Amino acid sequence: MPTSYDVLIIGSGQAGNPLATAMADAGRRVVLVEENHLGGSCINYGCSPTKNMLAAAERAHQVRTAADYGIRTSAPEVDFPAIIAAKDALIQHSRRGISKTLNQEHPGITVLHGRAAFTGKHSVRVTLNQGDEQEIEAPLIFINTGTRAAVPELEGLDAVPYLTTTELLDLKELPEHLLILGAGYIGLEFGQMFRRFGSRVTLIEAGKRLLSHEDDDVCAAMKEMLEAEGVEFVLGAEARRVSQNAAGQFTLTVDAPDGERRLHGSHLLIATGRRPNSDRLDLSQAGIKTDEKGYIQVNGSLQTNVRGVYALGDVHGGPQFTHISYDDYRVVRDAILHGKRRSAKQRPLPYTVFTEPQLGRIGLSEAQAQEQNIPYRMAKMPVRTIGRGRETGRTTGFWKVLVDGQDRVLGAAILCAEGGELMTMFQLIMMGRLTYPQLQNMIIAHPTWAEGINNVFSQLEKPA
């Protein structure tokens, strides 16, 4: 006979974990099934470990460029195994904290380690990692299984030891020459990171520019910034085949704008996107619908087409960010436990690309405003004009802000030191519906990065 629970959560991610504790605290009997490590992608191979390694890379860069500030020092010696060990220690600390929360601090939660597969609309079979099976049924089921690296169809790829970001984080030696297939957010962050560690880095992108969702000027500035640090780009290049010789060297053959090219490197990272972890859930047994890519289809309340079954986080597609997954948890928590309904289809989308300097983005880009026929005026200010930038020597980048006909902010792209923090200020400005004249006249402490909020609108285009 199946074991009955009030709530079944499949996947221990940034939506599943807090939902488990909230439901347990509300008196519901909860079972959480996780096939791999507790914590999901953010804790184990996403945000937390990568930002820890990026911090190490930034410190190496600071030492390397110390002479620019009158500080004489020898070139930094990168102890890559020590960097990996520090990253691993951070992961283990986070895992222990999550395990304590779920297993000890909330007695209403049962944690099972295994793979769940649907056997009916509200029933699953869990194949435990030790081999046993357990049947479970629940009226409320939440799928939070996330995504994994999408591996392209590329001749020879299945015969070589390529890396995804998961394996890259576990390398024990620094790559001599890292080839990165894909120049999106992940590719750029890892590209700068390993260049600063001392690797030669080449990014290969099928598109003609980086970051397909960003404006042309943002992409051009990002490319120029990384090229100045020695990162190489091959754009408009379609990968055709890959091989590896007896010495371990990779050869990636691409069709580039100037003809066929053969790129050689010691390691190959595949960073061409993600695919949902929905294909092992036997969703057809429950009649749960997915799109052509396997993402689970949901409505604004994050409900699937099966009553009582929800999909949270990256597995339902759309923007794949930890903070969006966490907001998915808040949407369903408030609806189910507090009777407060809010659509997950209508919410702001802040995000940051953690290169250095960072790119912080909120609201509409220029391209999006034009596509939607929304009138706007633009203010664009180079970072070198900000006092804080000149004083710290961090002058790379620009601020770009769009305003509407009522003088309110429509969106911002902040390519600047602490760009993510500055972007969040613009998000607050947008939520408060402040006008740009109010911002120009705010008293902001000098000399701070935020002082640019006073100044950027002096560059605002005149009304047509």
C-alpha positions as CSV (number, residue, x, y, z in Angstrom):
1,M,0.0,0.0,0.0
2,P,1.3,3.5,-0.8
3,T,2.3,5.8,2.0
4,S,0.1,8.9,2.1
5,Y,1.3,12.4,2.8
6,D,-0.4,15.8,2.6
7,V,2.4,17.2,0.4
8,L,5.0,15.6,-1.9
9,I,7.9,17.8,-3.2
10,I,10.1,16.3,-5.9
11,G,13.5,18.1,-5.9
12,S,15.4,19.9,-3.1
13,G,15.9,23.3,-4.9
14,Q,15.5,26.9,-4.1
15,A,11.7,26.6,-4.2
16,G,11.3,23.1,-2.9
17,N,13.2,23.5,0.4
18,P,11.5,26.6,1.8
19,L,8.1,25.2,0.6
20,A,8.7,22.0,2.6
21,T,9.4,23.9,5.8
22,A,6.5,26.3,5.3
23,M,4.1,23.4,4.7
24,A,5.4,21.5,7.7
25,D,5.1,24.5,9.9
26,A,1.5,24.8,8.8
27,G,0.9,21.3,10.1
28,R,1.1,19.4,6.8
29,R,2.8,16.1,6.5
30,V,5.5,16.6,3.9
31,V,7.7,14.2,2.0
32,L,10.6,15.6,0.0
33,V,12.4,13.4,-2.6
34,E,15.9,14.3,-3.8
35,E,17.9,12.1,-6.2
36,N,21.2,13.9,-5.8
37,H,22.5,16.4,-3.2
38,L,20.2,18.5,-1.1
39,G,20.1,22.2,-2.0
40,G,19.7,22.1,-5.8
41,S,21.9,23.7,-8.4
42,C,22.5,27.0,-6.6
43,I,24.2,25.4,-3.6
44,N,25.9,22.6,-5.3
45,Y,27.1,23.7,-8.7
46,G,25.6,27.1,-9.4
47,C,25.5,30.5,-7.7
48,S,27.3,29.7,-4.4
49,P,30.4,27.8,-5.6
50,T,30.9,29.8,-8.8
51,K,30.7,33.2,-7.0
52,N,33.2,31.9,-4.5
53,M,35.6,31.0,-7.3
54,L,34.9,34.3,-9.0
55,A,36.0,36.1,-5.8
56,A,39.3,34.2,-5.8
57,A,39.8,35.2,-9.5
58,E,39.1,38.8,-8.7
59,R,41.7,38.8,-5.9
60,A,44.3,37.3,-8.3
61,H,43.4,40.1,-10.7
62,Q,43.8,42.8,-8.0
63,V,47.3,41.5,-7.2
64,R,48.2,41.3,-10.9
65,T,47.1,44.9,-11.4
66,A,48.4,46.4,-8.1
67,A,51.1,48.3,-9.9
68,D,48.4,50.5,-11.4
69,Y,47.8,51.9,-7.9
70,G,51.4,52.3,-7.0
71,I,51.7,48.9,-5.2
72,R,54.7,46.8,-6.2
73,T,54.3,43.1,-5.8
74,S,55.2,39.9,-7.5
75,A,52.8,38.1,-9.9
76,P,50.2,36.1,-8.0
77,E,50.7,32.4,-7.7
78,V,47.4,30.6,-8.2
79,D,47.0,27.5,-6.0
80,F,44.1,26.0,-8.0
81,P,43.7,22.9,-5.7
82,A,43.3,25.3,-2.7
83,I,40.7,27.3,-4.6
84,I,38.7,24.2,-5.3
85,A,39.1,23.1,-1.7
86,A,37.7,26.4,-0.4
87,K,34.8,26.1,-2.8
88,D,34.1,22.5,-1.6
89,A,34.2,23.6,2.0
90,L,31.6,26.2,1.2
91,I,29.4,23.6,-0.5
92,Q,29.7,21.2,2.4
93,H,28.8,23.9,4.9
94,S,25.7,24.7,2.9
95,R,24.7,21.1,2.6
96,R,25.0,20.5,6.3
97,G,22.8,23.5,7.0
98,I,20.1,22.4,4.6
99,S,20.2,18.8,6.0
100,K,19.8,20.1,9.5
101,T,16.9,22.3,8.5
102,L,15.0,19.5,6.7
103,N,16.0,16.5,8.8
104,Q,16.2,17.9,12.4
105,E,14.5,21.2,12.8
106,H,11.2,20.3,11.1
107,P,9.9,16.9,12.3
108,G,6.9,17.1,9.9
109,I,9.3,16.6,6.9
110,T,10.4,13.1,5.6
111,V,13.4,13.3,3.3
112,L,13.9,10.4,0.8
113,H,17.0,10.1,-1.3
114,G,16.0,8.6,-4.6
115,R,14.4,9.1,-8.0
116,A,10.7,9.7,-8.2
117,A,8.5,8.7,-11.2
118,F,4.8,9.2,-11.5
119,T,2.5,6.2,-11.5
120,G,-0.7,8.3,-11.6
121,K,-2.0,11.8,-11.2
122,H,-1.2,12.0,-7.5
123,S,1.1,9.0,-6.9
124,V,4.7,8.3,-7.5
125,R,7.2,5.4,-7.1
126,V,10.4,6.4,-5.5
127,T,13.4,4.2,-6.3
128,L,15.6,4.8,-3.3
129,N,19.4,5.2,-3.9
130,Q,20.0,2.0,-1.9
131,G,17.7,0.1,-4.3
132,D,14.4,-0.2,-2.5
133,E,11.2,1.2,-3.8
134,Q,8.5,3.1,-2.0
135,E,5.0,4.1,-3.3
136,I,3.8,7.5,-2.3
137,E,0.6,9.4,-2.8
138,A,-0.4,13.0,-2.0
139,P,-3.1,15.5,-3.0
140,L,-0.5,18.3,-3.5
141,I,2.6,17.6,-5.6
142,F,5.3,20.1,-6.4
143,I,7.9,19.4,-9.0
144,N,11.2,21.3,-8.5
145,T,13.7,19.2,-10.3
146,G,15.6,22.0,-12.2
147,T,17.7,21.6,-15.3
148,R,21.0,20.2,-16.5
149,A,23.5,21.2,-19.2
150,A,22.1,20.9,-22.7
151,V,24.7,19.0,-24.8
152,P,24.6,19.8,-28.5
153,E,24.7,17.3,-31.3
154,L,28.3,17.7,-32.4
155,E,30.3,15.1,-34.3
156,G,32.8,13.4,-32.0
157,L,31.5,14.9,-28.8
158,D,30.4,11.6,-27.3
159,A,33.9,10.2,-27.7
160,V,35.8,12.9,-25.8
161,P,35.9,13.9,-22.1
162,Y,34.2,17.3,-22.5
163,L,33.1,19.3,-19.4
164,T,29.9,20.9,-18.3
165,T,29.9,23.5,-15.6
166,T,29.4,20.7,-13.0
167,E,32.6,18.9,-13.9
168,L,34.5,22.1,-14.4
169,L,34.0,23.0,-10.8
170,D,35.7,19.8,-9.8
171,L,38.9,20.1,-11.8
172,K,42.0,19.5,-9.8
173,E,44.4,21.3,-12.2
174,L,44.2,24.6,-14.0
175,P,43.4,24.3,-17.7
176,E,46.2,25.5,-19.9
177,H,43.8,26.6,-22.7
178,L,40.1,26.4,-22.0
179,L,37.8,26.3,-25.0
180,I,34.2,27.4,-24.1
181,L,31.4,26.6,-26.5
182,G,28.8,29.2,-25.9
183,A,29.2,32.9,-25.0
184,G,26.1,33.4,-22.8
185,Y,26.1,34.4,-19.1
186,I,27.7,31.2,-18.0
187,G,30.4,31.2,-20.7
188,L,31.4,34.8,-20.0
189,E,31.6,34.4,-16.2
190,F,33.7,31.2,-16.5
191,G,35.8,32.8,-19.3
192,Q,36.9,35.8,-17.2
193,M,37.3,33.6,-14.1
194,F,39.8,31.1,-15.8
195,R,41.6,33.9,-17.7
196,R,42.2,35.6,-14.3
197,F,43.4,32.3,-12.9
198,G,46.0,32.2,-15.7
199,S,44.4,30.0,-18.4
200,R,44.3,30.9,-22.0
201,V,40.6,31.2,-22.8
202,T,38.7,31.1,-26.2
203,L,34.9,31.5,-26.4
204,I,33.1,30.2,-29.4
205,E,29.6,31.4,-30.2
206,A,27.3,30.6,-33.1
207,G,25.7,34.1,-32.9
208,K,27.3,37.2,-34.2
209,R,27.5,38.8,-30.8
210,L,27.5,37.9,-27.1
211,L,24.4,37.8,-24.8
212,S,21.6,37.4,-27.3
213,H,19.1,39.0,-24.9
214,E,21.1,42.3,-24.4
215,D,21.4,45.4,-26.4
216,D,24.2,45.8,-29.0
217,D,26.1,48.4,-27.0
218,V,26.1,46.2,-23.9
219,C,27.4,43.2,-25.9
220,A,30.1,45.3,-27.5
221,A,31.3,46.8,-24.3
222,M,31.3,43.4,-22.6
223,K,33.4,41.9,-25.5
224,E,35.8,44.8,-25.4
225,M,36.2,44.5,-21.6
226,L,37.0,40.8,-21.7
227,E,39.3,41.1,-24.7
228,A,41.3,43.7,-22.8
229,E,42.0,40.9,-20.2
230,G,43.1,38.5,-22.9
231,V,39.9,36.5,-23.5
232,E,39.6,35.4,-27.2
233,F,36.3,35.3,-29.1
234,V,35.3,33.5,-32.2
235,L,31.8,34.7,-33.1
236,G,29.4,33.6,-35.8
237,A,31.1,30.2,-35.7
238,E,29.1,27.0,-36.1
239,A,30.9,24.1,-34.3
240,R,31.1,21.0,-36.7
241,R,33.2,18.4,-34.9
242,V,35.6,17.8,-32.1
243,S,38.4,15.3,-31.5
244,Q,41.1,14.7,-29.0
245,N,44.6,13.4,-29.7
246,A,46.8,11.0,-27.8
247,A,48.4,13.9,-25.8
248,G,44.9,15.0,-24.6
249,Q,44.6,18.1,-26.8
250,F,41.2,19.0,-28.2
251,T,40.6,20.2,-31.7
252,L,37.3,21.9,-32.3
253,T,36.5,22.5,-36.0
254,V,34.1,25.4,-36.7
255,D,32.7,27.2,-39.7
256,A,33.6,30.8,-39.1
257,P,32.9,33.9,-41.1
258,D,36.4,33.7,-42.6
259,G,36.1,30.0,-43.4
260,E,36.8,26.7,-41.6
261,R,39.0,27.1,-38.4
262,R,40.5,24.5,-36.2
263,L,40.8,25.6,-32.6
264,H,43.0,23.8,-30.2
265,G,42.8,23.6,-26.4
266,S,43.6,21.5,-23.4
267,H,39.9,21.4,-22.1
268,L,36.5,21.9,-23.6
269,L,33.5,23.4,-21.7
270,I,30.0,23.0,-23.1
271,A,28.0,26.1,-22.1
272,T,25.3,26.1,-24.8
273,G,22.3,26.2,-22.5
274,R,20.2,24.0,-20.2
275,R,17.5,21.3,-20.5
276,P,14.8,20.5,-18.0
277,N,15.1,17.4,-15.7
278,S,11.6,16.3,-16.6
279,D,12.4,13.4,-18.8
280,R,12.8,10.8,-16.0
281,L,9.6,11.6,-14.1
282,D,7.3,9.6,-16.3
283,L,5.0,12.6,-16.6
284,S,2.8,10.8,-19.1
285,Q,1.6,8.5,-16.4
286,A,0.0,11.5,-14.8
287,G,-1.0,13.3,-18.0
288,I,1.2,16.3,-17.2
289,K,1.9,18.4,-20.3
290,T,5.2,19.7,-21.4
291,D,6.4,21.9,-24.3
292,E,8.5,20.6,-27.2
293,K,11.7,21.1,-25.1
294,G,10.4,19.2,-22.1
295,Y,9.6,22.2,-19.9
296,I,6.5,21.6,-17.8
297,Q,3.6,23.9,-18.8
298,V,2.1,26.0,-16.0
299,N,-0.4,28.8,-15.6
300,G,0.2,32.0,-13.6
301,S,-0.4,30.2,-10.4
302,L,2.3,27.6,-11.4
303,Q,-0.3,24.9,-11.7
304,T,0.1,22.2,-14.3
305,N,-2.9,20.9,-16.3
306,V,-3.4,18.3,-13.5
307,R,-5.2,19.7,-10.5
308,G,-3.1,19.7,-7.4
309,V,0.2,19.3,-9.3
310,Y,2.6,22.3,-9.6
311,A,6.0,23.0,-11.2
312,L,8.4,25.4,-9.6
313,G,11.7,26.8,-10.6
314,D,13.7,26.2,-13.8
315,V,11.8,23.0,-14.8
316,H,8.9,25.1,-16.0
317,G,11.0,27.2,-18.3
318,G,11.3,31.0,-18.6
319,P,14.1,32.9,-16.8
320,Q,16.3,30.5,-15.0
321,F,17.5,32.4,-11.9
322,T,17.6,31.3,-8.2
323,H,15.6,34.4,-7.2
324,I,12.9,33.5,-9.6
325,S,12.7,30.0,-8.2
326,Y,12.5,31.4,-4.7
327,D,9.7,33.7,-5.8
328,D,7.9,30.6,-7.2
329,Y,7.9,29.3,-3.6
330,R,6.3,32.5,-2.3
331,V,3.6,32.5,-5.0
332,V,2.4,29.0,-4.1
333,R,2.9,29.4,-0.4
334,D,0.8,32.6,-0.3
335,A,-1.9,31.1,-2.5
336,I,-2.2,27.8,-0.6
337,L,-1.5,28.8,3.0
338,H,-2.7,32.4,3.1
339,G,-5.3,32.8,0.3
340,K,-3.3,35.5,-1.4
341,R,-3.0,35.0,-5.2
342,R,-0.4,36.6,-7.4
343,S,0.5,35.8,-10.9
344,A,4.0,34.4,-11.6
345,K,3.6,35.7,-15.2
346,Q,3.7,39.3,-14.1
347,R,6.7,40.2,-12.0
348,P,10.0,42.1,-12.4
349,L,13.0,40.2,-13.7
350,P,16.2,41.6,-12.1
351,Y,19.4,39.8,-12.9
352,T,23.2,40.2,-12.8
353,V,26.0,38.8,-14.9
354,F,28.8,38.4,-12.5
355,T,31.7,39.4,-14.6
356,E,33.8,42.2,-13.2
357,P,32.5,44.8,-13.6
358,Q,29.0,43.3,-13.3
359,L,26.1,43.8,-15.6
360,G,22.9,44.5,-13.7
361,R,19.6,44.5,-15.6
362,I,16.1,45.4,-14.7
363,G,13.0,46.3,-16.7
364,L,13.0,46.9,-20.5
365,S,16.1,47.0,-22.7
366,E,16.1,49.3,-25.7
367,A,15.4,46.4,-28.0
368,Q,12.4,45.2,-25.9
369,A,11.0,48.7,-25.8
370,Q,11.2,49.0,-29.6
371,E,9.7,45.5,-30.1
372,Q,6.8,46.5,-27.9
373,N,6.4,49.9,-29.4
374,I,6.8,51.6,-26.0
375,P,8.0,55.2,-26.3
376,Y,11.1,56.0,-24.3
377,R,14.0,58.4,-23.8
378,M,17.5,57.2,-23.0
379,A,20.1,58.5,-20.6
380,K,23.6,57.0,-21.0
381,M,26.6,57.8,-18.9
382,P,30.1,56.4,-19.0
383,V,31.4,55.1,-15.7
384,R,34.6,57.2,-16.0
385,T,32.5,60.3,-15.3
386,I,31.4,59.0,-11.9
387,G,33.7,60.3,-9.1
388,R,33.8,56.9,-7.4
389,G,34.9,55.4,-10.6
390,R,37.8,57.8,-11.1
391,E,38.9,57.6,-7.5
392,T,39.0,53.8,-7.4
393,G,40.3,53.3,-11.0
394,R,37.3,51.2,-11.9
395,T,36.2,53.2,-14.9
396,T,35.1,50.4,-17.3
397,G,31.5,50.4,-18.5
398,F,28.4,52.6,-18.6
399,W,25.0,53.2,-17.1
400,K,21.9,53.2,-19.5
401,V,18.5,54.1,-18.2
402,L,15.2,54.4,-20.1
403,V,12.3,56.6,-19.0
404,D,8.8,56.9,-20.2
405,G,6.5,59.8,-21.1
406,Q,5.7,60.3,-17.4
407,D,9.4,60.6,-16.5
408,R,9.4,57.2,-14.7
409,V,12.1,54.6,-15.2
410,L,11.3,51.8,-17.7
411,G,14.5,49.9,-17.3
412,A,18.2,50.0,-16.7
413,A,21.4,48.3,-17.8
414,I,24.3,49.0,-15.4
415,L,27.7,47.7,-16.6
416,C,29.7,48.9,-13.7
417,A,31.5,47.9,-10.5
418,E,28.8,46.7,-8.2
419,G,26.4,46.7,-11.1
420,G,24.0,44.3,-9.5
421,E,23.7,46.4,-6.3
422,L,23.1,49.6,-8.4
423,M,20.5,47.8,-10.5
424,T,18.6,46.9,-7.4
425,M,18.4,50.6,-6.6
426,F,16.7,51.2,-9.9
427,Q,14.3,48.3,-9.2
428,L,13.3,50.1,-6.0
429,I,12.9,53.3,-7.9
430,M,10.6,51.6,-10.4
431,M,8.6,49.9,-7.6
432,G,8.2,53.3,-5.9
433,R,7.2,55.0,-9.3
434,L,9.6,57.8,-8.6
435,T,10.3,60.3,-11.5
436,Y,13.7,61.1,-12.7
437,P,13.6,64.8,-11.5
438,Q,13.1,63.5,-8.0
439,L,16.2,61.3,-8.4
440,Q,18.2,64.2,-9.8
441,N,17.4,66.2,-6.6
442,M,18.0,63.5,-4.0
443,I,20.8,64.1,-1.6
444,I,23.1,61.1,-2.0
445,A,26.3,60.6,0.1
446,H,29.5,61.6,-1.7
447,P,31.5,59.9,-3.0
448,T,29.5,56.7,-3.6
449,W,28.6,54.7,-6.7
450,A,24.9,55.5,-6.0
451,E,25.7,59.2,-6.7
452,G,25.5,58.4,-10.3
453,I,21.7,58.4,-9.8
454,N,21.9,62.1,-9.5
455,N,24.0,62.5,-12.6
456,V,22.9,60.0,-15.2
457,F,19.7,61.9,-16.2
458,S,21.7,64.9,-17.2
459,Q,22.4,62.8,-20.3
460,L,18.7,62.2,-21.0
461,E,17.7,62.6,-24.6
462,K,15.5,65.6,-25.3
463,P,11.8,65.0,-26.0
464,A,11.1,64.4,-29.7
